[in-house]
Amino acid sequence: MVRVHPDSPISATLVAWGNAWLAGHAGLDEAVDRLEHAAGPQVVSSEVTEVPLRRFLADLRAEGVSALRLSLPAAGDPLGLTGPPPFTMAAVDAGQAVTIVLPGRCLGLVPAPDRRGSSYSGVRWSAMPADCTPPDVPGLAEAEHALTTAMRAATDALSRAEGPGPGHPALRATDDGLAPGYPARAHRVAALTARLASVLRLADERGLTSGQIAVRGQALRDLDRAVRRARVAAHNAIHETRDAQARP
């Protein structure tokens, strides 16, 4: 499978704007327009059919869809996934996926680039059955604490492993990727994960000894794990808010 680059996962955009639409903070057209602006035209395919994303989501609403959940798995870390194996393997290969919660069943979506000829570039979502067992993912407060701890540890490790060449990239302002209806804390955590993802993308090993590479590599792996967990928590936080409001 050709991967959609996970630094700015289209799955996160679908989850954020899909949940905003379900919660009444955005219309269907606005949500799909945001997705198409981010990655071009989008279709959903299964073994028997292929439909535009807009129609697919409208059909889900009629079926009673209640939530979209983000998964950002990596090899050995199936974050946000509970199976079955075909969905898990496809999601790990892509580095991202969406689980759609419906009455009595769940559906998994895995994105891949969709290129047809020289002028068409979009996203094809492969739909497949997904397990409805709630995944073991951190809550927003837990994820924010872990991200802060990992960031401090990575900063210390990278400063000790610094080699020749430019220093660490600055944490520039970045779109947090969330949509209306998310709590302020989720926006704060998502913005930080976006900035740290840029640091991870730009990090390199030029001019380092083998020992420095080992230190830097472990620090970046730990930070990547914390970033993925915090991003999942931020994008799923709208469910935490809704569930808390529903409690007596």
Order of alpha helices (4+ residues) and beta strands (2+ residues): alpha-alpha-beta-beta-alpha-beta-alpha-beta-beta-beta-alpha-alpha-alpha
